[in-house]
């Protein structure tokens, strides 16, 4: 019998911490692309990249996922609505 050329060593993956979006981050996101969120439209990657460059807000993929979760209804954007932040 021949031995398999495939290694049976386990690959160690780096774990990363998941952290919640803060109210400030949600407000920045809503202020920048709230019209797209309320219209249930995904903003283009260029706009998201500009948002990252301007505010230093997360990564493009993280923002895209957050917006997708708002649009699909997994998250409620009523929490980040402007009325919520008026004092």
N, C-alpha and C positions, 0 to 999 in steps of 0.2 A: 504494500500500500504506500502511496505517496502522501507526503505531508502537505497540508494546505499552505499556500503562500500567504494567506491572510493571517495577520497578527491577532492574537487573542487578548492583547493588552487592553485594559480599559482606558478610555480617554477621559481625562479629568477636565471638566468644564469649570470656568470661573463663574461663581455665583455673583449675582448683582442684586442690589437692594431695589425693591420697588418702592417708590415713594409717591404719595398722593399729590395731586395737583392742589396747590394752595389757592386760597381765594384771590390773591393778587395775580397769580398766573392765569387763573380762569378769567379774571376781569380783563387782563391784557389781551388774552385770546379773543374774548368776546368783543372788546373794543376794536380790535383789528379786523376781524372777519365775521362779526356778528350778523351782518346782512346775509352772508352766504349760509350761515347756520340756520337762520330763521327761514330762508328760502329753500332749505334742505338741499343745498348745492355744495359740492366739494370744491374748495378753492384750488387753483392751479398750483403746482409745485413751486413755481417761481415766486408767487405771493407768499407762500409758506416760508421759503428760503429767505425772502426779504424780512419777514417777521423775525426769524431766527437771528439774522444779522443785526437787525435794529435793536431788539430787546434782549438778545441772548436767551431766549425762551426755549428751553429743551432742544431736542433734535427734530429734524423734519419728520421723521417716521413717527415720533411720539405725538407730534401735533396732528399729523394726518390721522392717526388712530383715535385721538381724542375727538376730533371733529367728526369722524365716522361714527363714533359711539353716540355723539349728540344727534346726528342725523338719523341713525337707525333706531333711536329711542332707548338705547341702553343706559344713557345718562340724560338727565333732565337739564336743559339749559335755562329753565326758569330760575334756577338757583343763581346763575351768573347774570341774570337780566339786570339792567341798569337800576331798576327800582329797588333791588335788593341792597345795592350799595349806597343809596341815598340816605343820608343821616339827618 
